């Protein structure tokens, strides 16, 4: 069997240059990936911060705002409809119930008054 010797001419400068390019590409890719990870972490931080702030705003609103629950709104609507009959006067002379919120340290009382009639929507227990 005959042996062949194969020789390649290798330019050491070219090898060093190729290695330098390879390393630069890897370093750039790593930088890009690290920046993207940081952006995603910042977005998660922002989302978390925004959700905390929204919760604080909702808590503040619940302590300082007065509102009717859906049940109370339905009860008020039915009561108003019963009092005003089939032809409500609201359309002609802009009469609407007067709703009174009475906050106390132990709860909130809500009453409505309409055309001389009074309805208790929420009592302090």
Secondary structure in CASP SS format (residue, H / E / C, confidence):
PFRMAT SS
TARGET T0000
AUTHOR 0000-0000-0000
METHOD secondary structure of the structure
MODEL  1
X C 1.00
X C 1.00
X C 1.00
X C 1.00
X C 1.00
X C 1.00
X C 1.00
X C 1.00
X C 1.00
X C 1.00
X C 1.00
X H 1.00
X H 1.00
X H 1.00
X H 1.00
X H 1.00
X H 1.00
X H 1.00
X H 1.00
X H 1.00
X H 1.00
X H 1.00
X H 1.00
X H 1.00
X H 1.00
X H 1.00
X H 1.00
X H 1.00
X H 1.00
X H 1.00
X H 1.00
X H 1.00
X H 1.00
X H 1.00
X H 1.00
X H 1.00
X H 1.00
X H 1.00
X H 1.00
X H 1.00
X H 1.00
X H 1.00
X H 1.00
X H 1.00
X H 1.00
X H 1.00
X H 1.00
X H 1.00
X H 1.00
X H 1.00
X H 1.00
X H 1.00
X H 1.00
X H 1.00
X H 1.00
X H 1.00
X H 1.00
X H 1.00
X H 1.00
X H 1.00
X H 1.00
X H 1.00
X H 1.00
X H 1.00
X C 1.00
X C 1.00
X C 1.00
X C 1.00
X C 1.00
X H 1.00
X H 1.00
X H 1.00
X H 1.00
X H 1.00
X H 1.00
X H 1.00
X H 1.00
X H 1.00
X H 1.00
X H 1.00
X H 1.00
X H 1.00
X H 1.00
X H 1.00
X C 1.00
X C 1.00
X C 1.00
X C 1.00
X C 1.00
X H 1.00
X H 1.00
X H 1.00
X H 1.00
X C 1.00
X C 1.00
X C 1.00
X C 1.00
X E 1.00
X E 1.00
X E 1.00
X E 1.00
X E 1.00
X E 1.00
X E 1.00
X C 1.00
X C 1.00
X E 1.00
X E 1.00
X E 1.00
X E 1.00
X E 1.00
X E 1.00
X E 1.00
X E 1.00
X C 1.00
X C 1.00
X E 1.00
X E 1.00
X E 1.00
X E 1.00
X E 1.00
X E 1.00
X C 1.00
X C 1.00
X C 1.00
END
